[in-house]
Structure formats: C-alpha cells, structure tokens
Amino acid sequence: MNRGPAGPAGDDALAARLRGFGPVGILTSLGVLVLTPILQPVGAVVPLLWAWRSRTPWRELGLVRPRSWLATLGLGVLSGIAFKLLLKSVVMPLLGAPAVNPRFQQLQGNSAALPGMLFLVIVGAGIGEELLYRGFLFARLRALVGRSVRAMLGIVGGSALYFGLIHLPEQGLAGAEQAALMALTVGAIYWRSGQLAFPMVLHAAFNTTAVLLIYLGLEAQVAHWFF
C-alpha cells in the first residue's frame, strides 16, 4: 500500500513516496488539495510542483496538447456559455434555486471589480480548479483504485460531490448544486478524453458567463426564460 506506481528513469525514494499512499504521499496530497485553493489565482503551480518533484508526467494530469487549439477554444467557449445558460434557465429553477445569486450581488454594475473577478474565474477557476480537482485528484485516485469503468465512475461521481461540498459554505445549496453539476460534466469529459484543455476552456467560459450575467443584471431575466 505504501508503494506508488513505477516512476521514470532517474526516480528517487522521495518521488516514489510522493506518488504512493504512505504517510508522505497522503499528507502531501492533502496539502496540495488545501493549499492550491488558498493560493488562487496562482495556486495551479502547487499541483505542478507536486508533479515535478514526484516525477509524474504532466500527461497524467491531463496536460496534453489538443489536436486543434482553435477547435478546443471555439467549442469550449460555446459549450461553456450554453451550459451556463441551460443551468440558469432550466436546471437550477427546477431545483428550486433563487433567480438571483445573493453571494455576488456586489458585482452588479461594479466596473472596478469586474476585471479582477474575471481574472479569478478564468485563471483561478478555469485553470486552477481543473488542474487540481480533475487533473491532480483524478491522478491520485486512479493510482489508488485503478482505471476500470467502475473505478472511474466512482472517481467522477465522488470528485463531483466533493467539488460541490467545498462550494457549500460560501455559495449555499444552490451554488453547491451548480458546482457539482459542473464538476460532473467536466469530469466525464476529462475521463473520456484524457485532456484538460477543453474542460479548462469550458469551465472558464461558464464562469465568465455567470459573472457577466450578474454584472449586467440579467440573472433574473435568464432564470425566468422558461419558468
């Protein structure tokens, strides 16, 4: 149980422990999960440091070059916008969510706060959260429970539940539900593709759309498109 997966040539004892599930591996993994959100929007460097020191190939974190950056960016942006509008206008009303998100109403019409918030949701969430909660967390859980279909279904579902729960204290039940649905979607995409680029773009576009709806005062209007 204390031994991690075989490493590349030039491996060392510390790298093996960091990849494993002994005290060093477990405590380090928990540290990455705790420290990365605290350091946002630059927290994405923490999983990368773990990968570097544990000699884990970046492809294990989903950092693989897509076949077409243009297609990834274009389709990712359109998918993120469409997914946010779908959740806001159909799914969240059916779940009983309020039409307006009270947590971020100070952003409405606040031009001074808008650039910083956009930077945070694009870099901190779109890149940082995907690298942590999909790339890093999936890598650790795959090493622990394997890559079978049953294992991956558990990883996708369990990580989505965890992602929703960590949003609960700050964003309430509706925010946690929305975060879990987002994580379930991008987690399934990442599982099937093995690449984080598309989930990163989708997540960033989703959050950007959410921020702009609040800033422009359009939340209630979109929430009542159908209900």
C-alpha positions in Angstrom: 0.0 0.0 0.0 2.9 2.3 0.6 4.4 1.8 -2.8 3.4 4.1 -5.6 3.3 3.4 -9.4 6.6 2.8 -11.1 8.4 6.0 -11.9 10.5 7.1 -14.8 14.3 6.6 -15.1 16.2 8.6 -12.5 13.4 8.1 -9.9 14.3 8.6 -6.3 12.9 7.5 -2.9 11.1 10.8 -2.2 9.4 10.8 -5.6 8.2 7.3 -5.1 6.8 8.3 -1.6 5.1 11.3 -3.0 3.3 9.1 -5.6 2.5 6.5 -3.1 -0.1 6.3 -0.3 2.0 6.0 2.8 2.2 8.9 5.3 4.3 11.2 2.9 2.0 10.6 -0.1 -1.2 11.1 1.8 -0.1 14.2 3.7 1.3 15.7 0.6 -1.8 15.1 -1.4 -4.0 16.6 1.3 -1.6 19.6 1.4 -2.0 20.1 -2.3 -5.8 20.0 -2.0 -5.8 22.5 0.8 -3.0 24.9 -0.3 -4.0 25.2 -4.0 -7.4 27.0 -3.4 -5.8 29.2 -0.7 -3.2 30.5 -3.3 -5.7 31.1 -6.1 -5.4 32.5 -8.7 -1.8 31.3 -8.9 -2.5 28.1 -6.9 -2.2 25.9 -10.0 1.6 26.0 -9.5 1.1 23.7 -6.5 -0.1 20.5 -8.4 2.6 21.3 -11.0 5.3 21.3 -8.3 4.0 18.0 -7.0 4.1 16.5 -10.5 7.7 17.8 -10.9 9.0 16.5 -7.6 7.2 13.2 -7.8 8.4 12.7 -11.3 4.8 12.3 -12.5 4.4 13.0 -16.3 2.2 16.0 -16.9 0.1 13.9 -19.2 -1.1 12.1 -16.0 -2.6 15.5 -15.0 -4.3 15.9 -18.4 -1.8 18.4 -19.7 -1.8 17.0 -23.2 -1.7 19.2 -26.4 -5.1 19.1 -28.1 -5.3 18.2 -31.8 -6.6 21.7 -32.6 -6.3 24.7 -30.2 -8.7 26.6 -32.4 -11.4 23.9 -32.2 -10.8 23.5 -28.5 -11.1 27.2 -27.8 -14.1 27.7 -30.0 -16.1 24.7 -29.0 -15.1 25.1 -25.3 -16.3 28.7 -25.2 -19.6 27.9 -26.9 -20.2 24.9 -24.7 -19.4 26.8 -21.5 -21.8 29.6 -22.4 -24.6 27.2 -23.4 -24.1 25.1 -20.3 -24.4 28.1 -18.0 -27.5 29.3 -19.7 -29.0 25.9 -19.6 -28.4 25.5 -15.9 -29.5 29.1 -15.1 -32.7 29.0 -17.2 -33.8 25.3 -16.8 -32.0 23.1 -14.3 -31.5 25.4 -11.4 -35.1 26.7 -11.4 -36.3 23.1 -11.4 -34.1 22.5 -8.3 -35.7 25.5 -6.6 -32.7 27.8 -6.8 -33.3 31.6 -6.4 -33.3 33.6 -9.6 -30.5 35.8 -8.2 -27.3 34.7 -6.6 -27.1 36.8 -3.4 -23.5 36.0 -2.8 -22.1 38.1 -5.6 -24.6 40.9 -6.0 -21.9 43.5 -5.1 -20.6 42.8 -8.6 -23.7 44.1 -10.4 -22.7 47.2 -12.3 -19.3 47.3 -10.5 -16.9 48.1 -13.3 -14.0 48.4 -10.8 -14.4 44.8 -9.5 -15.1 43.2 -12.9 -11.6 42.8 -14.2 -10.3 41.2 -11.0 -13.3 38.8 -10.8 -12.9 37.8 -14.5 -9.2 37.1 -13.9 -10.1 35.0 -10.8 -12.8 32.9 -12.5 -10.7 32.3 -15.7 -7.3 31.7 -14.3 -8.1 30.6 -10.7 -11.2 28.5 -11.5 -10.9 27.6 -15.2 -7.3 26.7 -15.0 -6.5 26.2 -11.3 -9.6 24.2 -10.3 -9.5 22.0 -13.3 -5.8 21.2 -12.7 -6.5 20.4 -9.1 -9.9 18.8 -8.9 -9.7 16.9 -12.2 -6.0 16.6 -13.2 -4.4 16.1 -9.8 -7.3 14.5 -7.9 -8.1 12.1 -10.8 -4.4 11.1 -11.0 -4.2 10.3 -7.3 -7.5 8.4 -7.2 -6.6 6.4 -10.4 -3.4 5.4 -8.7 -5.3 4.3 -5.7 -8.4 2.5 -7.1 -7.4 1.8 -10.8 -8.9 2.8 -14.1 -11.7 0.3 -14.6 -15.1 1.7 -15.7 -16.5 1.1 -12.2 -13.5 2.9 -10.6 -13.7 5.8 -13.0 -17.5 6.2 -12.4 -16.7 6.4 -8.7 -13.9 8.9 -9.3 -16.1 11.2 -11.5 -19.1 11.0 -9.1 -17.1 11.2 -5.9 -15.0 14.2 -7.1 -18.1 16.0 -8.3 -19.7 15.5 -4.9 -16.6 16.8 -3.2 -16.4 19.8 -5.5 -20.0 20.7 -4.7 -19.5 20.4 -1.0 -16.5 22.7 -0.9 -18.6 25.4 -2.5 -21.4 24.9 0.1 -20.1 27.2 2.9 -19.5 30.2 0.6 -22.3 29.8 -2.1 -25.0 27.9 -0.3 -27.0 24.9 -1.5 -27.7 26.3 -5.0 -24.1 27.1 -5.6 -23.0 23.7 -4.4 -25.6 22.0 -6.7 -24.4 24.0 -9.6 -20.7 23.3 -8.8 -21.4 19.6 -8.6 -23.2 19.6 -11.9 -20.3 21.4 -13.5 -17.8 19.0 -12.0 -19.8 16.0 -13.1 -19.8 17.3 -16.7 -16.2 18.3 -17.0 -15.1 15.2 -15.0 -16.9 12.9 -17.5 -15.4 14.8 -20.4 -11.9 14.6 -18.9 -12.3 10.8 -18.2 -13.2 10.1 -21.9 -10.7 12.5 -23.5 -7.7 12.4 -21.1 -7.1 16.1 -21.9 -7.8 19.1 -19.6 -7.6 21.8 -22.3 -11.3 21.5 -23.2 -12.6 21.3 -19.6 -10.5 24.3 -18.7 -11.9 26.4 -21.6 -15.5 25.2 -20.9 -15.1 26.0 -17.1 -13.6 29.4 -17.8 -16.4 30.3 -20.3 -19.1 29.0 -17.9 -17.8 31.2 -15.0 -17.3 34.2 -17.3 -20.9 33.9 -18.4 -22.0 33.7 -14.8 -20.1 36.8 -13.9 -21.3 38.8 -16.8 -25.0 37.9 -16.1 -24.5 39.3 -12.6 -22.6 42.3 -13.7 -25.2 43.2 -16.4 -28.2 42.5 -14.0 -29.5 39.7 -16.3 -29.7 36.9 -13.8 -33.4 37.1 -13.0 -34.3 37.6 -16.7 -32.4 34.4 -17.8 -33.7 32.4 -14.8 -37.3 33.2 -16.0 -36.9 32.4 -19.7 -39.0 29.3 -19.2 -40.4 29.3 -15.7 
